[in-house]
Amino acid sequence: MTYGSALVVLADPTRREVFERLRTGPRPVNAIAAGMPVSRPAVSQHLKVLKEAGLVEERSEGVRRIYSVRREGLAELRAWIDSFWGDALDAFKLEAESSYQAKKRQR
C-alpha cells in the first residue's frame, strides 16, 4: 500500500467512519455497523476495501470475523505526513539563518 491509496480509500466518508470505529479496538462487523446509516453488507464491502488497502486486518472467531486497525498499514501514510514537518522545519531553519546573517551584516 502507498500513502496515495490510503488517502483514496479514506476519502470516502462512510469508509472513514468504519475505519474510525475500529480506533478503540477490534470489533465484529455487526458492532461496526450498529447505528450506521448503511447496511451491514455495505459495511462489509467497506471493510473489504480497507483490508485490500492494508489498513485493516481480520481474524476469525468461530463464525464471526473480527476486524482491527492494521497499524503497519498507516506507517507509510504517517511517514508521508511527517515529511511535511521536516520540510517546514528545514525551511524555517534556512529563513532564520538567513535573517540572522542579514542582521549581522547590518551591524
Backbone as a chain_set.jsonl record, in Angstrom:
{"seq": "MTYGSALVVLADPTRREVFERLRTGPRPVNAIAAGMPVSRPAVSQHLKVLKEAGLVEERSEGVRRIYSVRREGLAELRAWIDSFWGDALDAFKLEAESSYQAKKRQR", "coords": {"N": [[0.836, -1.179, 0.0], [0.461, 2.227, -0.735], [0.891, 5.625, 0.402], [-0.784, 7.15, -1.146], [-2.858, 5.411, -1.998], [-4.0, 4.883, 0.457], [-4.976, 7.411, 1.11], [-6.904, 7.716, -0.906], [-8.666, 5.597, -0.34], [-9.522, 6.299, 2.245], [-10.813, 8.622, 1.713], [-13.502, 8.374, 1.238], [-16.365, 9.141, 3.039], [-18.047, 7.35, 4.499], [-16.519, 5.037, 4.593], [-14.37, 6.002, 6.002], [-15.613, 6.477, 8.456], [-16.229, 3.839, 9.197], [-13.612, 2.882, 9.486], [-12.724, 4.552, 11.576], [-14.31, 3.65, 13.648], [-12.985, 1.432, 14.444], [-10.95, 2.31, 15.911], [-10.978, 2.147, 18.699], [-10.497, -0.484, 19.197], [-10.515, -4.035, 18.279], [-13.36, -5.25, 16.466], [-16.448, -6.945, 15.682], [-18.261, -7.208, 12.545], [-21.022, -6.646, 12.882], [-21.043, -5.02, 15.189], [-19.584, -2.858, 14.297], [-21.248, -1.914, 12.278], [-23.511, -1.154, 13.677], [-25.842, 1.342, 14.234], [-25.037, 2.821, 12.068], [-25.757, 4.579, 8.999], [-25.864, 2.878, 6.857], [-26.183, -0.413, 5.395], [-25.377, -3.621, 6.934], [-24.139, -5.406, 5.038], [-23.078, -3.44, 3.332], [-21.223, -2.214, 5.014], [-19.517, -4.382, 5.3], [-18.481, -4.475, 2.71], [-17.071, -2.059, 2.651], [-15.172, -2.642, 4.6], [-13.801, -4.653, 3.27], [-12.533, -3.199, 1.215], [-10.906, -1.532, 2.774], [-9.311, -3.497, 3.921], [-8.027, -4.557, 1.636], [-6.488, -2.367, 1.023], [-4.679, -2.517, 2.996], [-5.155, -1.384, 5.453], [-6.783, -2.427, 7.454], [-7.142, -5.489, 9.292], [-8.275, -8.886, 9.506], [-9.61, -11.458, 11.59], [-10.73, -14.731, 12.377], [-13.242, -15.747, 14.616], [-14.723, -18.352, 15.519], [-17.687, -18.348, 13.806], [-17.695, -15.701, 13.362], [-16.197, -12.719, 12.047], [-13.559, -10.766, 13.024], [-12.526, -7.481, 13.012], [-9.731, -5.261, 12.868], [-7.646, -2.339, 13.264], [-4.872, -2.119, 11.189], [-1.947, -1.307, 12.141], [0.549, -1.089, 10.9], [-0.222, -0.575, 8.353], [-0.81, 2.087, 8.349], [1.624, 3.271, 8.537], [3.123, 4.162, 6.242], [1.528, 6.247, 5.28], [1.597, 7.924, 7.496], [4.356, 8.482, 7.59], [4.611, 9.954, 5.239], [3.011, 12.207, 5.822], [4.4, 13.127, 8.072], [6.737, 13.912, 6.81], [6.229, 16.432, 5.865], [6.542, 18.034, 8.095], [9.298, 17.913, 8.497], [10.189, 19.188, 6.133], [9.025, 21.715, 6.526], [10.337, 22.536, 8.873], [12.979, 22.583, 7.983], [12.819, 24.644, 6.092], [12.139, 26.755, 7.794], [14.461, 26.874, 9.365], [16.382, 27.625, 7.434], [15.38, 30.182, 6.757], [15.558, 31.48, 9.249], [18.34, 31.405, 9.678], [19.198, 32.899, 7.474], [18.008, 35.375, 8.012], [19.304, 35.988, 10.4], [21.974, 36.2, 9.511], [21.691, 38.398, 7.79], [21.058, 40.427, 9.615], [23.424, 40.483, 11.069], [25.162, 41.491, 9.153], [24.238, 44.057, 8.918], [25.093, 45.352, 11.158]], "CA": [[0.0, 0.0, 0.0], [1.14, 3.512, -0.716], [0.101, 6.651, 1.078], [-1.809, 7.596, -2.083], [-4.027, 4.529, -1.954], [-4.639, 5.093, 1.76], [-5.748, 8.654, 1.013], [-8.069, 7.462, -1.764], [-9.583, 4.722, 0.395], [-10.081, 7.018, 3.384], [-11.546, 9.812, 1.242], [-14.93, 8.093, 1.326], [-16.763, 9.415, 4.428], [-18.577, 6.153, 5.167], [-15.383, 4.152, 4.844], [-13.597, 6.629, 7.07], [-16.355, 6.216, 9.692], [-15.993, 2.419, 9.507], [-12.231, 2.803, 9.96], [-12.638, 5.224, 12.876], [-14.965, 2.812, 14.665], [-12.021, 0.421, 14.875], [-9.922, 3.013, 16.684], [-10.993, 1.72, 20.101], [-10.122, -1.88, 19.306], [-11.135, -4.982, 17.35], [-14.824, -5.362, 16.548], [-17.104, -7.702, 14.613], [-18.987, -6.385, 11.575], [-22.292, -6.17, 13.452], [-20.779, -3.916, 16.109], [-19.151, -1.722, 13.481], [-22.407, -1.427, 11.515], [-24.576, -0.676, 14.57], [-26.081, 2.778, 14.24], [-24.598, 3.485, 10.838], [-26.863, 4.747, 8.054], [-25.729, 1.922, 5.75], [-26.453, -1.794, 5.798], [-24.241, -4.445, 7.345], [-23.375, -5.813, 3.857], [-22.315, -2.287, 2.836], [-20.079, -2.089, 5.912], [-18.603, -5.464, 4.919], [-17.789, -4.062, 1.481], [-16.097, -1.036, 3.029], [-14.085, -3.343, 5.286], [-13.036, -5.354, 2.238], [-11.68, -2.199, 0.567], [-9.903, -1.158, 3.768], [-8.396, -4.635, 4.052], [-7.217, -4.609, 0.417], [-5.542, -1.26, 1.094], [-3.741, -2.802, 4.073], [-5.442, -0.556, 6.623], [-7.388, -3.261, 8.491], [-6.928, -6.934, 9.19], [-9.382, -9.643, 10.081], [-9.349, -12.803, 12.113], [-11.97, -15.457, 12.614], [-13.576, -16.298, 15.936], [-15.891, -19.172, 15.191], [-18.294, -17.912, 12.541], [-17.569, -14.245, 13.27], [-14.938, -12.119, 11.617], [-13.221, -9.637, 13.875], [-11.67, -6.553, 12.281], [-8.943, -4.32, 13.666], [-6.748, -1.467, 12.508], [-3.529, -2.654, 10.928], [-1.11, -0.125, 12.39], [1.598, -1.028, 9.88], [-0.826, -0.011, 7.157], [-0.794, 3.538, 8.472], [3.003, 3.75, 8.654], [3.55, 4.924, 5.068], [0.759, 7.49, 5.28], [2.143, 8.759, 8.562], [5.686, 8.944, 7.172], [4.402, 10.998, 4.236], [2.536, 13.397, 6.532], [5.512, 13.605, 8.896], [7.756, 14.54, 5.96], [5.912, 17.851, 5.753], [7.144, 18.705, 9.24], [10.727, 18.051, 8.201], [10.334, 20.227, 5.117], [8.696, 23.006, 7.14], [11.403, 22.9, 9.807], [14.156, 22.945, 7.177], [12.568, 25.974, 5.529], [12.221, 27.702, 8.912], [15.872, 26.988, 9.719], [17.036, 28.44, 6.405], [14.914, 31.562, 6.906], [16.133, 32.031, 10.481], [19.767, 31.623, 9.445], [19.316, 33.998, 6.518], [17.654, 36.588, 8.741], [20.39, 36.228, 11.36], [23.133, 36.673, 8.745], [21.374, 39.742, 7.3], [21.173, 41.344, 10.756], [24.854, 40.592, 11.387], [25.791, 42.349, 8.15], [23.768, 45.437, 9.14], [25.759, 45.925, 12.352]], "C": [[0.878, 1.238, 0.0], [0.275, 4.515, 0.021], [-1.013, 7.152, 0.18], [-3.044, 6.718, -2.043], [-4.744, 4.656, -0.613], [-5.492, 6.352, 1.73], [-7.016, 8.446, 0.192], [-9.109, 6.645, -1.002], [-10.267, 5.481, 1.529], [-10.821, 8.288, 2.985], [-13.052, 9.611, 1.327], [-15.38, 8.27, 2.78], [-17.311, 8.207, 5.176], [-17.447, 5.208, 5.522], [-14.523, 4.704, 5.977], [-14.279, 6.399, 8.419], [-16.171, 4.761, 10.142], [-14.599, 2.268, 10.118], [-12.102, 3.413, 11.354], [-13.31, 4.42, 13.981], [-14.041, 1.711, 15.177], [-10.92, 1.018, 15.751], [-9.833, 2.496, 18.114], [-10.653, 0.25, 20.288], [-10.88, -2.757, 18.329], [-12.638, -5.104, 17.576], [-15.339, -6.244, 15.424], [-17.905, -6.745, 13.722], [-20.27, -5.826, 12.168], [-22.091, -4.985, 14.393], [-20.34, -2.666, 15.342], [-20.355, -1.084, 12.796], [-23.5, -0.831, 12.388], [-24.652, 0.851, 14.557], [-25.609, 3.524, 13.001], [-25.769, 3.575, 9.864], [-26.766, 3.851, 6.819], [-25.922, 0.512, 6.284], [-25.183, -2.516, 6.244], [-23.466, -4.941, 6.134], [-22.55, -4.66, 3.261], [-21.072, -2.069, 3.697], [-19.051, -3.166, 5.587], [-17.815, -5.113, 3.657], [-16.742, -2.988, 1.783], [-14.898, -1.665, 3.746], [-13.199, -4.088, 4.296], [-12.066, -4.389, 1.545], [-10.559, -1.759, 1.52], [-8.864, -2.263, 3.952], [-7.473, -4.723, 2.844], [-6.169, -3.498, 0.396], [-4.515, -1.455, 2.21], [-3.974, -2.002, 5.336], [-6.113, -1.317, 7.759], [-6.999, -4.715, 8.252], [-8.101, -7.629, 9.84], [-8.876, -10.971, 10.616], [-10.701, -13.443, 12.376], [-12.052, -15.901, 14.059], [-14.857, -17.079, 15.741], [-16.427, -18.739, 13.84], [-18.172, -16.398, 12.353], [-16.2, -13.841, 12.748], [-14.738, -10.853, 12.443], [-12.21, -8.77, 13.113], [-10.943, -5.633, 13.243], [-8.073, -3.48, 12.741], [-5.408, -2.165, 12.367], [-2.567, -1.464, 10.993], [0.002, 0.026, 11.349], [1.074, -0.391, 8.593], [-0.858, 1.504, 7.172], [0.615, 4.119, 8.441], [3.424, 4.6, 7.458], [2.815, 6.254, 4.98], [1.31, 8.444, 6.339], [3.513, 9.311, 8.192], [5.565, 10.079, 6.155], [3.96, 12.295, 4.906], [3.662, 13.996, 7.373], [6.583, 14.298, 8.072], [7.489, 16.03, 5.773], [6.516, 18.639, 6.909], [8.626, 18.923, 8.997], [10.981, 19.145, 7.191], [10.076, 21.607, 5.711], [9.798, 23.46, 8.089], [12.677, 23.282, 9.069], [14.001, 24.342, 6.596], [12.673, 27.045, 6.617], [13.68, 27.937, 9.293], [16.61, 27.865, 8.717], [16.648, 29.905, 6.535], [15.514, 32.217, 8.142], [17.612, 32.324, 10.304], [20.0, 32.8, 8.513], [19.044, 35.338, 7.202], [18.761, 36.966, 9.722], [21.605, 36.789, 10.644], [22.908, 38.097, 8.238], [21.512, 40.769, 8.426], [22.631, 41.543, 11.158], [25.539, 41.546, 10.425], [25.397, 43.809, 8.348], [24.478, 46.104, 10.303], [27.043, 46.548, 12.0]], "O": [[1.916, 1.28, 0.662], [-0.915, 4.291, 0.239], [-2.075, 7.538, 0.668], [-4.165, 7.227, -2.052], [-5.969, 4.548, -0.555], [-6.603, 6.366, 2.26], [-8.081, 8.944, 0.555], [-10.296, 6.97, -1.021], [-11.468, 5.318, 1.747], [-11.397, 8.961, 3.84], [-13.799, 10.578, 1.474], [-14.836, 7.616, 3.669], [-17.061, 8.06, 6.372], [-17.417, 4.644, 6.616], [-14.013, 3.95, 6.806], [-13.604, 6.155, 9.419], [-15.98, 4.493, 11.328], [-14.43, 1.606, 11.142], [-11.438, 2.842, 12.219], [-12.905, 4.51, 15.14], [-14.294, 1.126, 16.23], [-10.065, 0.297, 16.265], [-8.743, 2.415, 18.681], [-10.532, -0.216, 21.421], [-11.779, -2.288, 17.631], [-13.122, -5.068, 18.707], [-14.75, -6.294, 14.345], [-18.186, -5.611, 14.11], [-20.576, -4.649, 11.977], [-22.889, -4.048, 14.389], [-20.695, -1.548, 15.713], [-20.468, 0.14, 12.74], [-24.336, -0.075, 11.893], [-23.674, 1.548, 14.828], [-25.773, 4.74, 12.91], [-26.673, 2.739, 9.901], [-27.5, 4.042, 5.85], [-25.832, 0.279, 7.489], [-24.067, -2.076, 5.965], [-22.236, -4.913, 6.165], [-21.455, -4.882, 2.745], [-19.996, -1.773, 3.177], [-17.85, -2.899, 5.596], [-16.627, -5.419, 3.553], [-15.646, -3.014, 1.223], [-13.754, -1.268, 3.525], [-11.982, -4.146, 4.47], [-10.907, -4.733, 1.317], [-9.405, -1.632, 1.112], [-7.677, -1.984, 4.119], [-6.271, -4.938, 2.998], [-5.093, -3.664, -0.177], [-3.59, -0.656, 2.354], [-3.102, -1.939, 6.203], [-6.024, -0.9, 8.913], [-6.587, -5.102, 7.159], [-8.833, -7.033, 10.629], [-7.872, -11.52, 10.162], [-11.697, -12.748, 12.575], [-11.075, -16.365, 14.647], [-15.951, -16.517, 15.794], [-15.705, -18.76, 12.843], [-18.513, -15.877, 11.291], [-15.195, -14.517, 12.972], [-15.619, -9.999, 12.544], [-11.184, -9.257, 12.637], [-11.468, -5.27, 14.296], [-7.801, -3.853, 11.6], [-4.884, -2.731, 13.326], [-2.404, -0.722, 10.025], [0.351, 1.143, 10.967], [1.82, 0.243, 7.846], [-0.926, 2.136, 6.118], [0.78, 5.333, 8.331], [4.025, 5.658, 7.642], [3.415, 7.275, 4.644], [1.466, 9.639, 6.086], [3.802, 10.48, 8.451], [6.324, 11.047, 6.203], [4.48, 13.365, 4.589], [3.859, 15.211, 7.39], [7.272, 15.184, 8.578], [8.419, 16.804, 5.548], [6.951, 19.776, 6.73], [9.149, 20.005, 9.265], [11.895, 19.951, 7.368], [10.813, 22.556, 5.439], [10.155, 24.638, 8.109], [13.381, 24.204, 9.482], [14.945, 25.133, 6.607], [13.231, 28.117, 6.384], [14.087, 29.077, 9.518], [17.375, 28.748, 9.105], [17.507, 30.782, 6.434], [15.932, 33.374, 8.095], [18.092, 33.374, 10.731], [20.9, 33.608, 8.74], [19.766, 36.312, 6.989], [19.108, 38.14, 9.85], [22.208, 37.754, 11.114], [23.829, 38.913, 8.253], [22.029, 41.863, 8.205], [23.028, 42.642, 11.544], [26.402, 42.324, 10.83], [26.155, 44.706, 7.978], [24.455, 47.33, 10.408], [27.733, 47.075, 12.872]]}, "num_chains": 1, "name": "protein.A"}
